Amino acid sequence: QVSRGAGQVTTMILGPYEEEAPLLVNRRSEYQDIEDEIVIVKPEGPITQKQYESLLKLALTYHAHGAPAGKVEEVMSLISSKFGIQSMWWVNPTQVSVTFGNPMLLGVPSLMVRTGQSLGSILYLDHIERLMVKIMDGEVDCHQISALCDEIEQLVPYGVLFKTFGSALCSGAATASFFGGGFQETIISFVLGGICQMYRSLGDHYPVIGDSSAFMICVFCSLFSSVIIAFDPMGLCFGPTVLGAIIWELPGIGIALSMRELATRNFVSGTARLLASLLVAFSMGFGLLLGLNIIYWLPPNIYITTECPNKLDEVWIAFFLPLTIIGFCIMMDAEYHRWPGMMIVSIVGFGTSYMLDKIGLAGFNVISVIASFAVCTLGRLISRSTNTSSTAYVFAGTLVLLPGGVSVKGVFNMLHNDVLGGLDFGTQMLMIGLSLCIGSLLSNVVPTPVIGKIQSW
């Protein structure tokens, strides 16, 4: 930036271009008739190329594995400040934007990156948050961040066969724990859950398959169940079987995250994530309806079964709930040492919801708030007592509360000409998501003891 006045020319060199100062000094010959000088102005928070690359790499890695938009913005601002760098971050589910330095000055580096995001893998989120804690504690230099992020990306999750077993276990056990199925529904869901995971594995290698995996899985599970019903109409309950089989496709985490982002005033990210979850729920409901309509000769009233006549006794929940949580741990790629804490938080969350519902002391939405509060508070306590981050524990507990199953049932009812039932379920879906969000925010108000260095991000 060149300014003339008072008989001199001042050249202001901003930010990363300060290394060009000697070159500009050597070019002063064109101003021989004017007294001039070179002034190097460093905006607040100067940044080198290596720092630029490292911070951007950390933000993209953290965002890609499912961190909420507001959390990425807050944490990256803290880490930038740790290195004396002024930065402004703006994040949504498909984009990361950043300005380094004073945005009021011309020439400060800014960047907008279009990127994708996946939800559900705790392995990567856990290691990224450990890295962030080390950065804030001064154990990692800024120049090491990029290489450490590459090491995290090279981590190997559980194998295909183990995750196939985890999906089958999760689907079968959830049918009995959450959806009121019997032994027959549990066995069929176990088989369907394993087949669904094989299809997801193909989608990881072939994007064309992965883009439509939720819809195709719903079509297949619905068709498979309706074929069994065609030969044995009274032997299988459609609802528990199918909802258990597709449990890992339910947009529960997406709905809970969207409500949290909306509540923390991240309106663009929250709205986009909520709309995406609704579209996933709609496509899954349509897939269920399409799959069972292929067997067109069956009477329509055979499909909508809210209560299964051969439902297992509630005592069996004590057996199947831990198996469901183990399946969740496998599907989320959680490390073995995290499993006990995730199981404790999930059981407490489910038990809180179950007991309050049985006692009848509160309404359904209030129960969701209390259960979410218990999950998040206990997750933070365990994280601080074990010197680990709380993400894995909160994710596991939120999955057990299952806001996503309501949305699929609502769309299914609406497409099956039960418009009022569909609208009621759709409203319940949003209210449950909002209730979980409120419980999570309330838990942040409760002080928890800090044990060790790691804070609850």
N, C-alpha and C positions, 0 to 999 in steps of 0.2 A: 504494500500500500504506500504510494508515494504522495506526499503532501508538500506543497511549496508555500513559502511564506517567511517573512522576516529575513529575506536574503539567504535562505538555506533550503536544501532538499532533505527530507527525512524519509528513509526507507524503513518501514516496520516489517520485520520478519516474524511471522507467527508460527507457533507450534513446531511441527516436525520439520519445517523448512529452515530452521536456524542453522543447520549445517552448511547451508549455501551462503552464509554471510561472507566468508572470505572471497568467494567468487564474485559477489556483488560489489565488494570493496574494490576489487581489481577493475571493475567496469566504470569507475567513477570518472573516467576521462571525458565522458560526454557532458559532465557538469563542471568543466574547468573554469567557466566564468562565474560560478556560484560556489560560495562556501557551503559544503554539504557534509553530512555525517550518516553513518549507519547505526541505527538503534534496534537492538534485538529485544522485542517485546514478547515475553513468555506469558500466554494466557494461563489463568488459574488451572492447575492440573495439566502440565505438559505431558505428552505421551510419545513414546518411541514406537517404532514400527513393531518391535517384538512385543511390547506391552499391548499394542493394538491387536495383534494377532492372538495373543494368549487370552485376553479378556473376551474377545469375540468367540473364540473357540469354546471357552467355558460356558458362555451363555447359550450357544447353539446346542451344545451337548446336553446341558441341563434341560433346556426347553424340549428337545427332541424326545426325551423319555418321559414326558407327561407332567412336568412341573407346572403349576398354575401360573397364569400371566403375571399377576400381582406379586407372586413370590419371586419369580425370576427378576422382575424390575427392582424389587427391594433388595434382594441379596446381591445382585450385581452392582448396584449403587454402593452398597456397603464395602464390597471387595475393591471396587475402584477407588473409593476414599481411603482404603487401607494403604494403597500405593500412592496416595497423594494426587489422584487423577480425578478431575471433575467430569462427570458423565451424566447423560440423560437417556434412559431406556424406555422404549415403548414396545410392548409384546402383545401379540394375539396368537391364536392357535396356528396360524399359517405364516407368521411374519415376526422377525426380530429387527428392530430399528434402534440405532444408537447414535448419539452425538457426543464426541469427546471434546472437552474444553468448554469455554464460554460461548454459548450459542449466539450471543450478541455481537461476536466478532466475526468478521468475514474470513473465510479460509479454514475454519476448524473442520477436522475430518468428521464426516457423517456417513452412515451406511444403512441401507435397508436390504435385508436378506429374506427371500421367500423360502420357507422351510416347512417340513411336515412334523407331525407329532403323533406318537403312539402312547397308549395308556396301558398300564398293567404290569410292566416289568419293574419289580422292586430292586433287582440286582444292580442295574445301572444307576438308578436314582440313589440307592444307598451309598454306592462308592463315590458318586459325584458329591454328595453332601458331606461325606467324610473328608474329601479333598477340600471342600470349601471351609470346613472347620479348621483344617490344618493351615489354610491360607490365612484365616483370621487370627490364628494363634501365632503366626509368624514362622511356621515350620516349613513353608513352601515359598520359594521366591517366584515372582511373576514370570520370569523366564522359563520356569519349569512347568508351568501350567499346561501348555500346549502338548508337551510330550506325555504328561500324566493323563490328559484327556484321551489321547490316542491309546494308552494302555487300558483305560476303562472300556473303550469301544471294542477292544480285542478280547474282553472277557467272554467266556463261553457259557451260555445258559444251559439248563438241563437238556439232555438229549431227546430225540423225537419219541423213542419208546417210553421213556420215563414220563414225559409230558402227556403222552397218549394215555398212560395209566392214570396220571393225575386228573386228566379231563374226565375219564370214565368214572373214577372214584368220586370226583366232585359232583358230576351229574346224577349218579345213582344215589348217593347219600343225600343230596339236596332234595331229591324227589320225596324222600321220606321225612326229611327234617322240616322243609319249608312249605311244600306244596300238597301235603296230605295224601301221598300215594301209598299203595300197599307193596307187598313183596314183588308182585309181578311187574308193577310199574317201575319199581326200583331196578330190577334186572334189565328191563328193556332200556331204561334211561342210561344204565351203565354201558350197555353195548353201543347205543347211539352216541354217547359222549365220546367214546374212543374213536368212532368213525369220524365224528366232527373234527376232532383234533388232527386226524390224518389229512382231512381236507384243508385245514388251516395251514398245516405244514407245506402242502403243495402251494398254497397262496403266498407263503413266504418266498418261494423261489419263482413263482409266475405271477406277476402283478395283475394280469387279467383275471385270474382266479381270485386273488386276494381282495380285489375291489368289490366283488359281489359275494363274498363268503357268507356274511350274515344272512342275506336273502336266500341263497342256495341251501344253506344248512337248515333254515326253517322249512323250506319246501321239502327237503329230503326227510326230515324228522316227522313232519306232518303226514307225508305220503306213507312212510313206513308204518307209523302208528295206525293210520286209517286202513291200511291193508290188513293188519292184525285184527282190527275191529270188524272188518268185513267178514272174516272167517269165524270170529268169536265175539259177537256184539256185546255180550255181558261180561267179558273177561278182562277188559282193559279200560282204564279211564284216560281219556285223551289229554285233558288239561295237565294233570300232574306229570304225565309221561313226557310230554313235549316241552313244558316249561323247565323241567329238570334237565332235559337233554341240551337245551340251548342256553343254559344259565350263564355260560361264559360270554355269550354274545349280548346279554342284556346291557343296556346303556346306563347302568346304575351309577358308576363312577363318573361318567360324563355329566349326568344330571346333577349330582352332588357338587362337582367342580364348578359347573356353570352357575349354580345358585350361590356358591361361595364368592365367585368373581363378581356377580351382580351385587351382592351384599357389601363387598369391599369397593364398590364404585368402579370396577373395571367393566364398563358397560359393553364396549365393543367385543371384548373377548368372551364375556359371559353370554351375551346374546348369540354370538356365533356358535359357541359350544352347545347352548341349549337347543338352537335350531338343528344343529347336526344330530344331537341325541334324539330329537323328535322325529327327524327323517329316518334315522336308523330304526326307531321303534315302529314307524309306519311301514317301512319296507319289510320288517320282520312279521308284523301282523298280516300284511298282504301275502307274504310267503307262506304263513301257516294256512291262510284261507285257500290259497291256490293249491297247496299240496293236498288238502283234504277234499277239495272239489274235483280232483282227478278221479277219485272213486265216487262218481256222481250218483250211484244208485242207493247210497246209504241215506237213511232218514236224517234230516238236518239236526234234530234235537239230540242226537246221540253224541254230538261233539262238545257241546257246552256243558261241562260237568264241573261244578264248583266243589262238590263234595264227592269223594270216592267211597262207595259202599264198603270196600274192603280196606279202608284206611287203617294204618297201623296204630296201635295204642301209643299215647303220648310218651309212655315210658321209653319207647325206642328212640326218642329224640336224643337221650343221653348217650346212646351208642352211635347214632349216625351223625350228630352234629360235629364231634371231633374229626370224623372221617371227611366231612365236607370241608372243614378248615384245612386239613392236611392237603386236600385237593387244591384249595385256593393257594396254599403256600407253594406247591409245585408249579401251578400255572403262572404264578407271579415271579418265578425264579428266585424266590427268597432263599437265602443261605440257611443251612441247617440250624445254626446257633440262634436264628431269629424265630424259629418255629414255636418254641415254648411261649415266648412273649406274645406272638401273634395269636396263638390259641387262647391264652388267658384273656386278652383284650376282646376277642371275638365272642368267647363264651360269656363274658360279663355283659357285653352289649346285647347279645341275644337273650340272656337271662333277665336283664333289666326290662327289656321290651315284653318278654313273655310273662313275667310275674306281674307287671303293672297292668297288662291286658287282662290277666286272670282275676286280679283283685278288683279291677274296674274303678280305680281311684282317679283316672284321668282319661281324657279323650285320646283318639288315635294320634293326632298331630302332636299333642303334648308328650305322649309316650315317645315319639320319634325324637323330640328335642332332648328329653331326659336321657334316652339311650345314646344319642350322639354325644351329649355332654360327658357321659360316663366313659365312652370309648376314647374320646380325645384326651380327657384328663388322665385316664389310666395309661394311655399310650405315652403321654409326656412324662409321667412318673417313671415308667419302665425305661424310657430312653435315657433319662438322666441318671437312673440308678445303675444302668449297664453301660454308660458312656457311648451310646449309639444314638442315631437320629430316630425320630418318631414316625417317619413316613410309613414304614412297613407295618407298624402296629395299627395306625389309624386307617390305612387302606384295607387291611384285613377286617377290622371291625366294621367299616362302612359297607363292605361287600356283604356281610352277614345281614345287615339291615335291609338290603335289597329294595331300593326304590325302583329299579328298572323293570322288574317283573310286572308291576302294576301297569306300566305304559303299554307293554305288548298285549296284555289282556284287554286293555281299553281299546286299542286299535282293532283287535280281533273282534270284539263285540260290536264295534261300530261298523265294520265291514260285513258283519253277519246280521245287519239290519236291526241291531239293538243300539240305536243312536243314543238314547238316554244313558244306557249302561256304559257306552263308550265315553261319553262326555264326563260321566261321574268318575270313571277310572282315570281319564286324562287329568282331571282336576286333582284327584288324589296323588297322582304322580308328581305334579308340581308342588303340592303342599308337603309331601314327604321330603322332596329334595330341599325345599326351603326350611323345613323343620330340622333336617340334618345340618344344614348350613348354620342355623341359629345356635344349635347345640355346640357346634364346633367353635363358633366365635365366642360363645359364653365361656368355654373352657379356657380360652386365652386370658380371661380376666382372673382366673384362679391362680395364685402364685404357687409354684412348685419348687422344691429345694433343688439347688444346683449341686450335683455330685460329679466331680471331675471337671474336665474342660468343655465337653461337648454341650452346646446349647441346642434347644429344640427348634430347628429351623421351621 
